[in-house]
Each structure stands twice: as C-alpha cells, then as structure tokens.
Amino acid sequence: MFSRLVFGLGLLSATALVHPALAADARTLQIIVSKDKQSLVVYDGTEVVATSKVSTGKDGHTTPSGIFSVLEKQKYHESNLYSAAPMPFMQRLTWSGIALHESNSVPRYPASHGCVRMPGAFAKMLYGMTDPGVPVIISDGELVPQPIDHPTLFHPDAPAAMPLLSDVELRPSMPDSPEKPVQVAMNDTAAMPMPVAQPIAAPEPEPPSEPISMLITRRTLRETVIDIQTLLNQLGFPAGNPDGLLGSSTVQAIKAFKTLRPAEFAGDRSLVSDTLLREVYAAAGKGEPPNGVIMVRQAFKPIFEAPVTIADPGLALGTHFFTLHAVDEKAGTADWLGITLENNLSRETMKRLGITNQESSIITGKPIARSLNRIAIPDETRHKIDALIAPGSTLTISDTGLGRETGEGTDFITITRG
C-alpha cells in the first residue's frame, strides 16, 4: 500500500523515490517509460522503486516505442547529432542515438529530439542504480509487469536427490535352506554405541551465470538458408559455412540437390523456396521444417539459436516481454513477469510474414497466454536454456524478427512504433 501511495504521488510531482535501500540492492530492475503520461517508472519485480517525470521526443523527432536495454553509460556525454549538446548521466538505448539522460528542460510534454529527458537529481540517481543490460520499455500508454506462470516459460532443472548408500550390494536376509540354522554375529552394544546414519545431501547447485536475453520470432530467409546450408553439408552437398548468405558454394549445392530430384522441383523457379526447405528436411530425416526460431544472447553477444514451431502461423503472435525476477534452483521454479505492447502491423508487413489476422497484437483478453500456448520448443533446446537462465534474464516474443536496431553490442531491440 505504501509503495502504491508514493507511486501515485510521484506521478504528480517532478520526481519521487520509493524504498531507496531497495533501489540500491535491486538486481532485476526494469524501466518503463509512458509517452502518454510523460513518466518513467522503475520496477524491481512488481514493486515500484522510483518514479519521475520525463520529456520524450517532439513532433518530427518522436521517441520510438519498443523494447530496449541499457547499452552504454557515460557520466558526461555530448550529442553526436545535435551540435555537441550536453547529455549528462547518459544511458544509451540504441546506437542510432536514443538515450536516457539529464536535462535542465523537462517540461513534462514531448520536447526532446528523440531521447528521454530526466531531471538532474533523478538522472544521477538512476545512473547509479543500473547496469548495462537493464531492460527499458517505451510505450504510448502505461504498462505494469504482471506475474506470469506458463509451462512454455523456462525454469531451472531441479537437482536430483542422491539415494542413500547407492553403492551397497544388498543380500537376502533368508537362508537358502529353511532347515539350515542361521548364525548371527553379535557385538557388545554397551561397549560401542550404534552409529547414526547421516543423510547424504545433494550437492549445492552452482550459482547461475550472467543473465541471458532471448527472442522468439518467425523465421526469415536468413534462418531458412542457415538450415539449408547445415543440412546440405550433412547430406554431402558442400554448401559452405552456415551463415545465412547465398554465396557461390551454397547456390551450387542447392542446384546439385535439385538436379537429383527433377520431379519434386518441376516448375519451381525460385532458388530458395518452401519446397526446397521441405525436401532438404525430408532427405535429412528431420521431419516437417519449423516456422519459428529462438535466439539467445549473453552480454550483448549471440550464443546460439534453434528452431521452434509456431501453431496457427496466419495469426499474429503479438509483442510480449518477459523478465525473470527470481529462481529457486532447489525447487526448480522461476518467477516470470510479463507485459504486452501494442504493435499493429502494416499490411505490407502482414503480407511479408504470411499473417492474415493480427487480433492478438491488440491488448485485449489474455494475449500472453494465447501466444505462449502456440509456441513449441524442442526438449533439447529447452534443457539447454534451462541451464543458462538467471535472475534478470529476458524473453521477447515478436512477429517482426530481429529489428533494424538489433546488432553488434545490443540485446534484442524490438521497435513497435517509430
């Protein structure tokens, strides 16, 4: 109740801090900026840690909405775009020029050239609270993280209990012949007390590593080509390094594969097509090709990616963001929080992605559960990720792929509105 009261007061005043001690120790922060309210709220789980007024981008320089993270921090920075304008306590969100920073002008209406301006005292305090990788969500309306419990979300593997005396060979207590007497050796129990069996405790799990960031999205031509290259190499058609690029080796391998199957590719004039993907999967004994992908990064670097399957591909998944607030390694449980961002797709985007209905892109009903219900992740991939997750890990679900701002030195950046 106290935090809610202070939160409400904070949105009315210039800046309000909630639970300063918590702010200093919080490890799973996320920052949510509302352009409608011109406000910034810092959460630790579902608890409000701090609030402030802000000024976002004015007409012609609109602050993009979407999912970001802190990429770089500098106590003093000068703008590379606008006449070396000072940007103290800068926290970069994109390499194209969007950041959180201090300003002497925070009128609580859109006034910046695209950045999120904050009052000086708050900008300094926030700078001291955050680390690179802290998620920053920018939306038109207010968003509040909610606890999410769903079997599709990841959780640590609970350690298996060690059986007692597992290496002791047990012998039958009855003699081979009922008539044969049984001799029992007896000790003087008064001279030596019977030892008390001590349970063997399971080993303590290793502490989790640095948080990871994940993106589940639809496969693009890049992921399709990587799959084709990988499988053609396994089938004996040298396709080169699986890099998603249609180089000369890959093109020659595809043509050689098609030459041996003239009937299957009759009338198929495209170099890469759904027919090619299905035939390569079938030849490799891999079954039906997937239509989605999960990508994993750690410390802003790609770790691995793997195929997933999205049911009802003609229906939009929507845009959803999850943060892992806490894990219990012994119990094998994880506390996830989720939000849904409005992200209406253009007709051109829907056509390109094969989407005929984007109902779940609208924030109504239970869009998070509906999207998670449609995603199937192979067990091998799930176990690999379960072993990597740590508090602060994040998961984005999006129809629109990596996004133009995602690149070297970033987490997964999803733009919902420019």
N, C-alpha and C positions, 0 to 999 in steps of 0.2 A: 504493500500500500504506500509506504514511504517513497519508494522509487518512482511509482506512478505519479504521485503528487508532485514530486520535484520535476519529473519529466514534463508534466503539464505546465508548470511554472517556467521551465526552461525554454519552452517554445514561445512563451510570451515575452521573455526577457532576451537580452542580447546573447548571453552565454550562461549556461548552468552546468555545474559539475555534480555528479552523483557518486557517492562512495569513493572518494579519492584513493583510499587504500586498495580497494578492489581494482581501480584503474591501473595502479602501478603493478599489480601482480597478475592481471588477466592475461591468459595465454591463448585464448581463442576469440579474439576480437573480430568484429566486422563492423564496417562503417556504411550507413545507409543515408543517402542524400535525396531529399524530396525537392524537385524543382517547383512543384505547385506551392509548397509551404515555404520554400527557400530556407530549409532547415537541414541540419546534419545531426544524426543520432549515432552514438557509438554503443554497440551491444557486446556484452560478454555472455554468450548463450542467449537466454531470453531476458536477461537483466540489462536495464539501461545504465550505462556507465557515465555518459556525458552527452550534452546537447549544446547546439549553438545555432545561431542564425548564420546564413551564408548568402552570397550573391553568385549566381551562376551566369551563363552566357546570355548576352542580349541578342535581339534580332540580328540576323546576319552572322552571328558568332555563337550559335547555340551550343551549349554543353551537350555532348552526346549522352543518351541514356544507354545503360547496359551494365555488364559485369566486368569489373576491373580488379586490379590489385596494386598495391604499392610496389613500384619497380625500382625506385631510386629515391634517396633522401639527401637533401643539401640544406644546411642551415642558412646559407645565403646563396641565392641563385639569381641570375639575370636572364630575362627572356631572350631567346634566340630569334623570336619572330617580331617582337614589338619594341624596337628601339632600346634594347637592354633594360627594359622596365624591371625594377627590383621585385623579387619573389621570395621573401624570407620564409624560412621553415617550409621549403618546397618539398612535396611528396608527389613524385611523378606517377601518373596513371597510364599514359601512353607515350611512346617515343615520337608521336606526331605533335605533341605539345600540350596535352591536357594534364593538369596537376591540381592538387590542393595546395594552397599557400596563404600566408598572411597578407592582409591588405589594410590600408588606412581608410578605404572606402568600401563599406559593407552595408549598403542601404536596405537590405532585405527585399530587393527586387532584382531581376536579371540586369547586370551591369558590366559583366566582365567580357573578355574576348574569347571565352570558352572554358577558362579554368573555374575552379570553385574557390571563391574568396572567403576567408575566415578572419574574424577579429584577432588582433595580435596575441592577447593572452591565451586564447583558446588554441590558436595555431601552434604556439610554443608548447603548450601542454600536450596536445595531440601528437606532436613530433616526438616527444619523449615517451609516449605510450606505445608507439607502433614499431614493427619490424618490417622489412621487405617481405612481401607476400601476403600481408593483411588484405582481406577482400574489401573492395569498395563497390557498393551497388548504387547506381544513379538511376532514378526513375522519375516519372512525372508525379505520381501520387505517392502517399506514404506506404511503406512496406514494413511489416513486423515479422521477424523469424518465428516460426512455429515448430514445436517438436513433431517429428515425422518418424513413424515406425512402420517399415515396409520390408518384406523379405528380399526385395531386389537390392536394397542398400547393403553396403559391406559392413562386416563386423569381424573382430579378431577371432581366430580359431582358439577355442578353449583348450588348455593343455590337458592331455590325457592323464588320468590318475595312475600312478605306478602301483602295480599289485604288490602285496606283501610277500616276501620270500618266494619270489617268482622263479628262482633258480634251484629250489629244493625239490628233490625227487621224492614223491610220496609213495609209501609202500603199504600194502594191505594190512589191516590190523588182525584179520582172522588167519589162523594157521591153515596150511594146505590140507591136513587131515584132522577131522574133528577129534579122533581118538588120541592124537599126539599131544602130550602136555606142553604148555607154553611156559617158558622160563622168562621171568621178568626181572631185570636188574633194578635194584633199589639203591638210592643214595640216602645218606643221613641228612634229611632236610633240616634238622635242627642246627647242624653244623654249617650248612651253606644255604642261604635263602634263595628261593627260586627267582631267576631273573624276570623282570617285567619287559614284555615285548614292546619295543618302541616303533611307532608307525614311521614309515619312510615317506617323507614329504616330497611332493612333486617339486621339481626344480623351479626356481623363480624365473618367470619369462623375462627375456631381455627387454630393456626399455625400447619403446618404439623409436624409429628413426625420424628424420625430418619429415614434416607433412608433405603429402603429395597433392597434386591437383589433377582432376580427371575431366574429360569431356566425352559425352555420348552424343553422337550425331549421325546423320545419314552419310553413307559412303559417297564419295565423289570419284571422279575419273582417276585421281591420284591413287586412292586406296585400291580401286579396281585394278589398275596397272601394276601396283606392287604385288597384289595377289597373283596376277597372271605371270609376272616375271618369276616369282618364287616357285610356283607350281611347274612352269615350263622348265625351269632349271632342274627340278626334281625328276621331270619326265625325260630328261636328256636333250632338251632343246635349249642350247646356251642363249639365255636372254640378258646376260649381264647382271650388274648389281641391282637388286630390287630397290629402285629409287623413285619409282612412280613416273619416270620420264620415258618417252617413246624414242629412245636412241636407236641407232642403226642395228645394234645387236638384238634389241627387243623386237623391232619390226621384222627382222629376218626370221627370228624364232617363231613369231606369230604366223608368218606366211608359210613356214615349213610345217607347222602344226596343221594349218588349214589344208595344205596340199594333200595330206594323208587322209582327209575327211571331206572329199568334194561334195558328197550328198548333203551333209549337215550344213554346209556353208553356201549352198546354191542360192544365189540371189542376195546374199549378204555382202554388201559392198563396203560396209564400214570396217575399218581396221580393228577397232575395239567395239564390241557390242555385247548385249546381254547373251546372245547366242554363244559367242566366244567364251565368255566367263562360265556359262553353264557347261560347255563341252570340256573346258580345261579342268573344272572341278570334277566332272564325271570321270575323266581319264585318270585323274589322280586319286579317285576313290574317296572324295571329300563330301559327296552328297550335294545338297542344294546350297548354292552360294549365299552368303549373308548379305543383308542390305544396310547394315549399320556398322559402326566402328566405335571402340572406346580407346581414347588416347590418354596416356599418363605422363605427367611431367613432375620433376622434383628439382627444387632450386632453380627454376626457370629453364630447365633443360629437359628435352624429351627422354623418357626412359624406355617405353615400349608402347605398342598399340596392338589391338587384337580385334577380330570381328565379333559383332553381336548381331542379333536378329530383332527387327522391329516389326511387330504384328500390325496389320491394317496400315500399310505404308501410305495409302492415299489420305489418311487422316494426319493432320499436323500433330507433332508432339508437344508443341508449345515451348516456352523458355522457362526453365526452373533451375534454381541454385540451392545447393545443399552445403552445409558446413558441419563438420564432425566436432562436437563440443567436448565429448569425453568418451573414453573407452575403459572397459573393465576387462583386462586380459584374462583374469582367472575365470570370470563368468562367461567370457566370450560375447559380451554385449557392447553396443555402441549407441551413443546418444546423438542423433542427427537432427538438425534444424533445417527447415526448407522455406523458400519463398517462390512465388510465381511472378514473373514480369510480363506485362502486356507486350506483345510483339506481333502486330498484324503484318502479314507478308504481302508483298506486292503480287499482282497477277503474274508478272514475269518470273518472280522467284518461285511461286507455286508451280508454274508450268515446268520450270527447270528441275524442280525437285520431285515432280510427279505427285504433288499434293492437290487433291480435289476438294478437301474440306479442312478448314483451319479453325473449327469450333473450339478446340482445346487451347488455342492461343489466347482466347478471351478468359479473363479471370472470373469464372463462374463455377459453381458446384465444387467438385474435387478434382481439379485438373492434374495435380501432382500424382495422386493415386492412379488416375486413368493412364497417365503416361508411363509410370513405373510398371503397371500391370502388363504393358505391351512390349517390354524390353526383356529379352532372354540373353543371359550371359553364360558362356560355357563354363563348366565347373573348373577346368584347369585355369582359366583366366581369373575366375572369382577367387580361387585359393591363392593365386599369386598376388592379387591386390589385397586380400585379407591380411596377408603377411606384411604389407607395406603401410597400411593406414596408421595414422597417429592423430592425436588431437590437433585441430587446425586444418586437416585435410579437407578438400572441397571437391564437389562434383557439379558440373554444369550439364544440363540436358538442353539441346538446341537443335532445331531443324537446319540451321544455316551454316554448319561447318565451322572451320577454324576462325573465320573472320579476318578481315584485312589488317587489323591491328595486332593479331597474334603473330609472333615471330621470334627471332633470337632474343633472349633475355626477357621473356614475358611468361606469365601464366596464360591460360586460355582466356582471351578477351572476346566477349560477345557484345556486339552493338545491336541494341533493339530499336533505337531511333536516333538518326543523326541530327 
